[in-house]
Amino acid sequence: MNVPASEPVAARSSFFSGLRGRLLILTAAFVFLAELLIYPALAGIYRNGWLVQRAQAAQIAVLAVEAAPDGRVSDELSRQLLSSAQVVAVVVQGEESREMILAPSLDLTGAEIVTIDLRKQGMLDPVIGAFGNMFGPNGRFLRIILTPDMTHDVEMEVIVPESALKTGLLGFSRTLLVVSLIVSAVVGALVYFAIYRLVVRPMQGLTRSIVRFAEAPEGAEIKTVQGGSDEIQRANVALQAMQKTVSAAFRQRKRLADLGEAVAKINHDLRNSLAAAQIVSEGLSQSEDPRVKRAAPRLERAIERAIGLAEATLRYGRAEPPSPNIGAVNLVPAISEAAQEGLTGWPDIEWKLEAPQALAASADPDHVHRIVANLVRNAARAIAEQPERKCQGRIRARAFQQGEQVVVEISDNGPGVPNAVTSRLFQPFSGSASRDGAGLGLAIARELARGMNGDLELSSNGEDGAAFTLRVPAAA
């Protein structure tokens, strides 16, 4: 269970292999990817804006020409107007005539001209056109057709060099790339610090606590994480509950191991003492006193059973517990004999057994004796310890066959089992209704019953007494 101190991976992990570095990289990558996804739309918007600007500059140049005397300007002024508007030529269409207002400043003979009608632009045309202009061949010109809003002309054609638009698009793309990288880095850093404070740092503290607990599960504690999200707090509470349960289990296992070793030593000496007592009881059986003769067989059987239990305890410490010696047993005499042993010391308590004369079960008679004697002894002790008791104590037993099982019900008119221990009544060292009880008797009784393919349960409980039900297979 223990984890070596050199094992924790968190101490050796690099920045980018941990959650912090991965969050930073993924956040920056996602922001940059979002910028890439919207880049085509932004490029289309830039292209249309550039074309509209050239058209507006051409309209201003046309207004300057119309304001000149006779509506004409010299070739030198025409070239200046076209140069300032970044336009090659401007043609206007009137109601009845078509006229070139500004003559081409360049020779367009043989040049490839791409027509762009701003009046018929679809949703995807700007995006497709932007990539077509950016990666088109050099030397082309663009014919922009529009309806002018500054003049009274019906239509205007503006011819511009595509190289100017291509240069603008490339510059816009570089600027957007730099901005995207900066935004990705800034947003990634902000998200990183937020996630680090809310998740990573609390998780690191939780991980360190888990590692310490793994190194010393009997004593180390998982500390409360400060801050963090609700999920981290719930995980911390769950881990603290688990730590308490596991630590208690380890401590109980250690106590049981120490107790087992002590019991083995005690049973070794007890077996020797009981062997000597057995020899003495055999001598007592030779006595002529009738009272001794009546008590001697019971004393011998009790000593033999005690020796068997001591030897079984010693064997249990070395290997698996012995399997029950199951056979056909008449439960009526077995229950009566066990009840007599259980009532030793409480002769005033009334005992009654309701059962047919012969009730055969497939069980181990020794185990049945131990279970019934334990139940009767517990009931008698509870009745005797009940304060201010006025009525006589009674213990009743019913035995009958029910289908393929034999049922034995043992009830009393004592104070009942306290509610505080009913949930752990059959857990070793946990649920004892007696003040001086160790909490082992009922746990052992249920284990013996289940070893015979049966079961033992608390069938009823209240202020007027408790009842236990033992079920074992019926004999074929």
C-alpha positions in Angstrom: 0.0 0.0 0.0 2.8 2.4 0.8 4.1 4.5 -2.1 7.9 5.3 -2.2 8.8 8.9 -1.8 10.4 8.9 -5.2 7.2 7.9 -7.0 5.1 11.1 -7.3 5.1 12.1 -10.9 4.1 15.7 -10.2 7.5 16.4 -8.8 9.3 15.3 -12.0 6.8 16.5 -14.6 7.8 19.4 -16.8 5.7 22.6 -17.2 4.2 21.7 -20.6 3.4 18.1 -19.5 1.3 19.3 -16.6 -2.2 20.7 -16.6 -1.0 24.3 -16.4 1.1 24.2 -19.5 -1.4 22.3 -21.5 -4.1 24.8 -20.6 -2.0 27.7 -21.7 -1.1 26.0 -25.0 -4.6 24.8 -25.7 -6.2 28.2 -24.9 -3.7 30.1 -27.2 -4.3 27.5 -29.9 -8.1 27.7 -29.7 -8.0 31.6 -29.8 -5.7 31.5 -32.8 -7.9 28.9 -34.5 -10.9 31.1 -34.0 -9.0 34.0 -35.6 -8.1 31.8 -38.6 -11.8 30.7 -39.0 -13.0 34.4 -39.2 -10.0 35.5 -41.4 -11.7 34.8 -44.8 -14.7 37.0 -43.8 -12.4 39.7 -42.6 -10.4 39.5 -45.8 -13.6 39.9 -47.8 -14.6 42.9 -45.8 -11.2 44.5 -46.3 -11.4 43.9 -50.1 -14.8 45.4 -50.4 -13.8 48.4 -48.3 -10.8 49.0 -50.5 -12.8 48.8 -53.7 -15.4 51.3 -52.3 -12.7 53.7 -51.2 -11.2 53.6 -54.7 -14.7 54.2 -56.2 -15.3 57.2 -53.9 -11.9 58.7 -54.7 -12.7 58.3 -58.4 -16.1 60.1 -57.9 -14.2 63.0 -56.2 -11.9 63.2 -59.1 -14.8 63.3 -61.5 -16.4 66.1 -59.5 -13.1 68.0 -59.8 -13.2 67.6 -63.6 -16.8 68.7 -63.9 -16.0 71.8 -61.9 -13.2 72.8 -64.4 -14.0 75.2 -67.2 -15.8 73.5 -70.1 -15.6 70.2 -68.1 -12.2 69.4 -69.3 -8.7 69.3 -67.7 -5.2 69.0 -69.1 -3.5 65.7 -69.4 -1.1 66.7 -66.6 -4.0 67.5 -64.2 -5.7 64.3 -65.3 -2.7 62.2 -64.3 -2.4 64.0 -61.0 -6.1 63.3 -60.2 -5.7 59.7 -61.2 -2.5 59.3 -59.1 -4.0 60.9 -56.0 -7.0 58.6 -56.3 -4.9 55.5 -57.0 -7.0 55.0 -60.2 -5.9 54.2 -63.8 -9.0 55.5 -65.7 -12.6 56.6 -65.0 -15.5 56.2 -67.4 -19.1 57.4 -66.8 -22.3 56.4 -68.4 -25.0 59.1 -68.8 -28.6 58.8 -69.9 -27.6 58.8 -73.6 -23.8 58.9 -73.8 -20.7 57.2 -72.5 -17.7 59.3 -71.8 -14.2 58.7 -70.5 -13.7 61.5 -67.9 -10.1 60.7 -67.0 -8.0 59.0 -69.7 -5.9 56.1 -68.7 -2.6 57.0 -67.1 -1.1 53.7 -68.2 -1.2 51.8 -71.5 -3.9 49.1 -71.0 -3.3 47.5 -74.4 -3.3 43.7 -74.0 -3.7 43.9 -70.2 -6.0 41.4 -68.5 -8.9 43.3 -66.9 -11.1 41.6 -64.2 -14.6 43.1 -63.9 -16.1 43.6 -60.4 -19.7 44.8 -60.3 -20.3 46.2 -56.8 -24.1 46.3 -57.6 -24.3 42.5 -57.8 -22.2 41.3 -54.9 -23.3 38.0 -53.2 -22.5 36.9 -49.7 -19.5 34.8 -50.7 -18.3 36.9 -53.6 -16.1 39.2 -51.4 -14.4 36.1 -49.7 -13.8 34.3 -53.0 -12.7 37.6 -54.7 -10.2 38.4 -51.9 -8.4 35.1 -52.3 -8.6 35.5 -56.1 -7.0 39.0 -55.9 -4.4 37.9 -53.4 -3.1 34.9 -55.4 -3.9 36.1 -58.9 -1.2 36.7 -61.5 0.7 39.9 -61.6 -0.1 42.7 -64.0 -3.9 42.5 -64.0 -6.3 45.4 -63.6 -9.7 45.6 -62.0 -12.8 47.3 -63.6 -15.0 48.4 -60.7 -18.6 49.0 -61.9 -20.9 51.0 -59.5 -23.8 53.4 -59.3 -22.3 56.7 -58.2 -23.9 58.6 -55.4 -21.9 61.8 -55.7 -22.7 62.5 -59.3 -25.8 62.4 -61.5 -24.4 59.7 -63.8 -26.2 56.4 -64.3 -23.1 54.2 -64.1 -19.4 54.6 -63.5 -16.5 52.4 -64.3 -13.2 52.7 -62.4 -10.1 50.9 -63.5 -7.5 50.3 -60.8 -4.3 48.1 -60.7 -4.9 44.8 -58.9 -1.3 45.0 -57.4 -2.4 47.8 -55.0 -5.3 45.6 -53.7 -2.9 42.6 -53.4 -0.4 44.6 -51.5 -3.2 45.8 -49.1 -4.5 42.3 -48.6 -1.1 40.9 -47.8 -0.4 43.8 -45.4 -3.8 43.3 -43.7 -3.1 39.5 -43.4 0.3 40.1 -41.7 -1.3 42.6 -39.3 -4.1 40.3 -38.5 -1.6 37.4 -37.9 0.4 39.6 -35.4 -2.7 40.7 -33.6 -4.0 37.1 -33.4 -0.8 35.9 -31.9 -0.8 38.7 -29.3 -4.5 38.1 -28.5 -3.9 34.4 -28.2 -1.0 34.9 -25.9 -2.9 37.4 -23.7 -6.1 35.4 -23.5 -4.2 32.2 -22.9 -2.3 33.8 -20.1 -5.5 35.2 -18.5 -7.2 31.8 -18.8 -4.2 30.1 -17.5 -4.0 32.2 -14.3 -7.7 31.9 -13.8 -7.7 28.1 -14.1 -4.5 27.9 -12.1 -6.1 29.7 -9.2 -9.5 27.9 -9.4 -8.4 24.4 -10.3 -4.7 23.7 -10.7 -3.5 25.0 -7.3 -6.2 23.3 -5.3 -5.6 20.1 -7.3 -1.9 20.3 -6.5 -2.7 20.7 -2.8 -5.1 17.8 -3.0 -2.6 15.6 -4.8 0.1 16.3 -2.2 -2.4 15.3 0.5 -3.2 12.1 -1.3 0.5 11.3 -1.7 1.1 11.9 2.0 -1.9 9.7 2.9 -0.7 6.9 0.5 2.7 7.0 2.3 1.1 6.7 5.8 -2.5 5.6 5.5 -2.8 4.9 9.2 -2.1 8.4 10.4 -1.7 11.0 7.7 -4.7 13.2 6.9 -6.0 14.8 3.7 -6.0 18.5 4.5 -8.8 20.9 3.6 -8.2 22.7 0.2 -8.4 26.4 0.4 -10.4 28.1 -2.4 -11.1 26.2 -5.6 -14.4 25.4 -7.3 -17.4 23.6 -5.8 -16.3 20.4 -7.5 -12.9 20.6 -5.9 -14.5 21.1 -2.5 -16.8 18.2 -3.0 -13.9 16.0 -4.1 -11.9 17.1 -1.0 -14.8 16.3 1.3 -15.2 12.9 -0.3 -11.5 12.2 0.0 -11.5 13.2 3.6 -14.4 10.8 4.3 -12.6 8.1 2.5 -9.4 8.8 4.5 -11.3 8.5 7.7 -12.8 5.2 6.7 -9.5 3.8 5.4 -7.6 5.0 8.4 -10.1 3.5 10.7 -10.0 0.2 8.8 -6.2 0.1 9.0 -6.3 0.8 12.7 -8.9 -1.8 13.3 -6.9 -4.3 11.2 -3.9 -3.6 13.4 -5.9 -4.0 16.6 -7.3 -7.3 15.3 -3.9 -8.5 14.4 -2.6 -7.6 17.8 -5.7 -9.2 19.4 -5.3 -12.3 17.3 -1.8 -12.7 18.5 -2.8 -12.2 22.1 -5.7 -14.6 21.8 -3.5 -17.3 20.2 -1.2 -17.0 23.2 -4.0 -17.1 25.7 -5.7 -20.0 24.0 -2.5 -22.0 24.0 -2.3 -21.7 27.8 -6.1 -22.1 28.1 -6.1 -25.3 26.2 -3.6 -26.8 28.7 -5.6 -25.6 31.7 -8.8 -27.0 30.2 -7.1 -30.3 29.6 -6.3 -30.5 33.3 -9.9 -29.5 34.1 -11.1 -32.3 31.9 -9.1 -34.8 33.9 -10.6 -33.5 37.1 -14.2 -33.6 35.6 -13.6 -37.3 34.7 -12.7 -38.0 38.3 -15.9 -36.1 39.5 -18.0 -38.4 37.2 -17.0 -41.3 39.5 -18.5 -39.6 42.5 -21.5 -41.2 44.3 -23.2 -37.9 45.0 -26.4 -37.7 42.9 -26.0 -33.9 42.3 -22.5 -34.4 41.1 -23.5 -37.2 38.8 -26.2 -35.0 37.2 -23.8 -32.1 36.7 -20.7 -34.0 35.7 -21.8 -34.9 32.1 -22.8 -31.3 31.4 -19.5 -30.1 32.8 -17.5 -32.6 30.7 -19.3 -31.5 27.5 -18.7 -27.8 28.3 -15.0 -28.5 28.9 -14.7 -30.6 25.7 -16.4 -27.8 23.8 -14.1 -25.2 25.3 -11.1 -27.2 24.4 -12.4 -27.6 20.8 -12.9 -23.8 20.6 -9.4 -23.2 21.9 -7.9 -25.6 19.4 -10.0 -24.1 16.5 -8.8 -20.6 17.5 -5.2 -21.7 17.3 -5.8 -23.3 13.9 -7.6 -20.2 12.7 -4.4 -18.1 13.4 -2.4 -20.4 11.1 -4.8 -21.1 8.2 -8.3 -20.9 7.0 -11.1 -21.4 9.6 -12.3 -25.0 9.8 -15.3 -25.8 7.6 -18.5 -26.8 9.5 -19.2 -30.5 10.0 -22.6 -30.5 8.4 -25.0 -33.4 8.9 -28.6 -34.2 9.8 -29.3 -32.8 13.3 -32.4 -32.9 15.4 -32.5 -29.2 16.5 -34.9 -29.7 19.4 -32.4 -31.3 21.9 -29.6 -29.1 20.5 -31.6 -25.9 21.2 -32.6 -27.1 24.7 -29.1 -28.0 25.7 -27.7 -24.7 24.4 -30.4 -22.7 26.2 -29.5 -24.4 29.5 -25.9 -23.3 29.0 -27.0 -19.8 28.0 -29.2 -19.4 31.1 -26.5 -20.5 33.6 -26.4 -17.7 36.1 -29.9 -16.5 35.5 -32.1 -19.3 36.9 -35.1 -17.0 37.5 -35.7 -16.3 33.8 -38.4 -18.4 32.3 -37.6 -20.4 29.2 -40.0 -22.0 26.8 -39.4 -23.9 23.5 -42.2 -24.5 21.0 -41.2 -27.1 18.4 -42.1 -30.5 17.1 -40.5 -33.5 18.7 -38.3 -34.2 15.7 -37.1 -31.3 13.5 -34.2 -32.3 11.3 -31.8 -29.7 9.8 -28.7 -29.9 7.7 -26.3 -28.2 10.1 -23.3 -28.5 12.4 -24.6 -29.3 15.9 -21.6 -27.5 17.5 -22.3 -24.3 15.5 -26.0 -24.4 16.3 -25.2 -24.8 20.0 -22.9 -21.8 20.0 -25.4 -19.6 18.1 -28.4 -20.5 20.3 -26.3 -20.3 23.5 -25.1 -16.8 22.5 -28.5 -15.5 21.7 -30.0 -16.9 24.9 -27.2 -15.5 27.0 -27.5 -12.1 25.4 -31.2 -12.0 26.1 -30.8 -13.1 29.7 -28.1 -10.5 30.3 -30.2 -7.8 28.8 -33.2 -8.7 31.0 -31.1 -8.9 34.1 -29.4 -5.5 33.4 -32.7 -3.7 32.7 -33.1 -1.1 35.5 -36.3 -1.0 37.6 -37.7 -4.2 36.0 -41.0 -5.4 37.6 -42.2 -8.3 35.5 -40.5 -11.7 35.2 -38.1 -12.2 32.4 -39.1 -14.6 29.7 -37.3 -16.0 26.7 -39.3 -17.9 24.1 -38.1 -20.0 21.2 -40.0 -21.3 18.2 -38.6 -23.8 15.7 -40.4 -24.9 12.5 -39.8 -25.9 9.0 -40.5 -23.4 6.2 -40.1 -24.7 2.7 -36.5 -25.9 2.4 -35.4 -24.1 5.5 -35.6 -24.7 9.3 -36.4 -21.4 11.1 -35.5 -20.8 14.8 -36.9 -17.7 16.4 -35.7 -16.6 19.8 -37.4 -13.7 21.4 -37.4 -12.0 24.9 -39.3 -9.4 26.8 -36.2 -7.4 27.6 -35.5 -3.7 26.8 -34.7 -4.4 23.1 -31.5 -3.6 21.2 -30.6 0.2 21.3 -31.2 1.9 18.0 -27.6 3.3 18.1 -26.1 -0.2 17.5 -28.7 -1.9 15.3 -27.0 -0.8 12.0 -23.7 -2.4 13.1 -25.0 -5.1 15.3 -23.2 -7.9 13.4 -19.9 -6.0 12.8 -16.9 -7.2 15.0 -16.0 -4.8 17.8 -18.7 -2.4 16.7 -22.2 -3.3 17.9 -22.7 -4.5 21.4 -25.9 -3.9 23.3 -24.3 -5.0 26.6 -22.2 -2.5 28.7 -19.3 -5.0 29.0 -19.7 -6.7 25.6 -16.9 -6.8 23.1 -19.1 -6.9 20.1 -18.0 -10.3 18.8 -20.7 -12.7 19.8 -23.3 -11.8 17.2 -20.7 -11.3 14.5 -19.4 -14.9 15.2 -22.9 -16.2 15.3 -23.8 -14.8 11.9 -20.5 -16.1 10.5 -21.3 -19.6 11.8 -24.8 -19.5 10.4 -23.6 -18.4 6.9 -21.0 -21.1 7.0 -23.9 -23.6 7.2 -25.6 -21.9 4.2 -28.0 -20.2 6.5 -28.3 -16.7 8.0 -29.0 -14.9 11.3 -30.8 -11.6 11.5 -32.6 -9.2 13.9 -36.2 -9.9 12.9 -38.0 -7.5 15.3 -36.9 -4.9 17.9 -38.7 -2.6 20.3 -39.2 -1.5 23.9 -41.0 -4.8 24.7 -38.1 -7.0 23.6 -36.1 -8.2 20.6 -36.3 -11.3 18.4 -33.6 -13.0 16.4 -34.2 -15.5 13.5 -31.8 -18.2 12.6 -32.3 -20.0 9.3 -30.5 -23.2 8.3 -31.2 -25.7 5.4 -33.6 -28.5 6.2 -32.3 -32.0 6.2 -33.2 -34.0 3.1 
